[in-house]
Amino acid sequence: MAHSNQEIPRDQWASYLVGISQQEPSPWVRMESIAPDTGDQPLADRLPLQEISLETKGSDSGAVQIIVGQEGAEITHRILNPEHIFAELDEASGTLECLEIGEQGGKTLIFFEPLT
């Protein structure tokens, strides 16, 4: 399968992330954090995406928040100072396969999995 990577311009982050959150049905995700000092750290494995958003107001303005899991058992991961967002797409279908959110000293990878 061929893939293409595209950087999401900063001024489009909020609308791009809202678009992912509004997919029906909600995609399943696997999430991991990668940092030089801690290595690869799994954060979530095959859980439904509840929300991914960019905080646009207040002291957390600019932070990306990802919420996964079932209602009442959610996992929330925040990226306080994101530097870039890359989307990896399946070239044939245009389907989002992975979102990389980079920050100083590491990155968070969100893998989108088929609902089957």
CORTA-V129195 format. One record per run of one state. SS is the DSSP state (alpha for helix, beta for strand, coil for the rest). FROM is the first residue (numbers start at 1). LEN is the number of residues. If there is no record, write none. Layout:
# CORTA-V129195
SS/FROM/LEN  SS/FROM/LEN
This chain:
# CORTA-V129195
coil/1/2  beta/3/5  coil/8/2  alpha/10/12  coil/22/6  beta/28/8  coil/36/3  beta/39/16  coil/55/9  beta/64/5  coil/69/6  beta/75/5  coil/80/2  beta/82/9  coil/91/5  beta/96/8  coil/104/2  beta/106/8  coil/114/3
